Amino acid sequence: MPVAEALREGVIAAAREAAAEILRVYDTCFEVDHKADDSPLTAADLAAHRCILARLQTLTPDIPVLSEESADTIPTGVRRSWNRLWVVDPLDGTREFVKRNGEFTVNIALVEGGEVVFGVIQAPVTGVLWHGARGQGAFRRDGDAERALHTRIPARAPLRVAASRSHRNARTESLLDRIAAETGAAGEPVALGSSLKFCRLAEGGMDVYPRFGPTSEWDTAAGQAIVEAAGGAVLDPRGRPLRYNQRDTVLNGDFMALGDPSLPWKEWVGDRA
């Protein structure tokens, strides 16, 4: 079902309001707490969460919300019964927020039947916003200006590889070396925090974003919606699009995000995916 303009603009307004809440904290000497998994938590995460939750409950009172900041309060059986839901990361890239490097985002996505169909990503510091919906295209909005996005198809060597700024590991480094050797990718891959990697991919500024290691569904849902709407793909090791709210865990497995879905990514990972 196409995403109606009123709903799209309402969600965009929610993301922008959340961004404003984040910046209010960003400009102060904020404290950093830590969750049980040792990930950082700030007042900005919580303020953005409250803002988005209130907005979505007004916009779509019949659609439940799975947010990073309230996921622990929702019983697994209840969550798994939701066929249609919002998947939200109020502040994606809290580590980047704490470092004050500007590479953090607000992520809001709509999931139906396990498939992500609409996503919005807002960068609070720059004010740039990306959105995309299945069958309706992907777009970058900067102030009042908006332009359509398309991934780079066909991808051409040297490939431009996005990498996590805070979550690089040995498997990722090995894969990057293999891509470089087999495709001629030159130099160090571009490091970016948060879901900005998906946005660069959707814009055609990057070709590949490999991720080995845990992410949560709210880290990827909005980015996947935008990349797919721009012509790309976000695939698990078996070549299937990532799906959401289908398991007891909210953790994703490994994935490969591609601007050009025809890239021979299985040859790069071999049996290491």
GINOR-V265682 format. One record per residue. RES is the residue in one letter. OMEGA is omega as a letter, one per 40 degrees, with the letter a starting at -180 (* if undefined). Layout:
RES	OMEGA
RES	OMEGA
//
This chain:
M	i
P	i
V	a
A	a
E	a
A	i
L	i
R	a
E	i
G	i
V	i
I	i
A	i
A	i
A	a
R	i
E	i
A	i
A	i
A	i
E	i
I	a
L	i
R	i
V	a
Y	a
D	i
T	i
C	a
F	i
E	i
V	i
D	i
H	i
K	a
A	i
D	i
D	i
S	a
P	i
L	i
T	i
A	i
A	i
D	a
L	i
A	i
A	i
H	a
R	a
C	a
I	a
L	a
A	a
R	a
L	i
Q	i
T	a
L	a
T	a
P	a
D	a
I	a
P	a
V	i
L	a
S	i
E	a
E	i
S	a
A	a
D	a
T	a
I	i
P	a
T	a
G	i
V	a
R	a
R	i
S	a
W	i
N	a
R	a
L	i
W	i
V	a
V	i
D	a
P	i
L	i
D	a
G	a
T	i
R	i
E	i
F	i
V	i
K	a
R	i
N	i
G	a
E	i
F	a
T	i
V	a
N	i
I	a
A	i
L	a
V	i
E	i
G	i
G	a
E	i
V	a
V	a
F	i
G	i
V	i
I	i
Q	i
A	a
P	a
V	a
T	a
G	a
V	a
L	i
W	i
H	a
G	i
A	a
R	i
G	a
Q	i
G	i
A	a
F	i
R	a
R	a
D	a
G	i
D	a
A	i
E	i
R	i
A	a
L	i
H	i
T	a
R	i
I	e
P	i
A	a
R	i
A	e
P	i
L	i
R	a
V	i
A	i
A	i
S	i
R	a
S	a
H	i
R	i
N	a
A	i
R	i
T	i
E	i
S	i
L	i
L	i
D	a
R	i
I	a
A	a
A	a
E	a
T	a
G	i
A	a
A	i
G	a
E	i
P	a
V	a
A	i
L	i
G	i
S	a
S	i
L	i
K	i
F	a
C	i
R	i
L	a
A	a
E	a
G	i
G	i
M	a
D	a
V	i
Y	i
P	i
R	i
F	a
G	a
P	i
T	i
S	a
E	i
W	i
D	a
T	a
A	a
A	i
G	i
Q	i
A	a
I	i
V	a
E	i
A	i
A	i
G	a
G	a
A	i
V	a
L	i
D	a
P	i
R	i
G	a
R	i
P	i
L	i
R	a
Y	i
N	a
Q	a
R	i
D	i
T	i
V	i
L	i
N	i
G	i
D	i
F	i
M	i
A	a
L	i
G	i
D	a
P	a
S	i
L	a
P	a
W	i
K	i
E	a
W	a
V	a
G	i
D	a
R	a
A	*
//
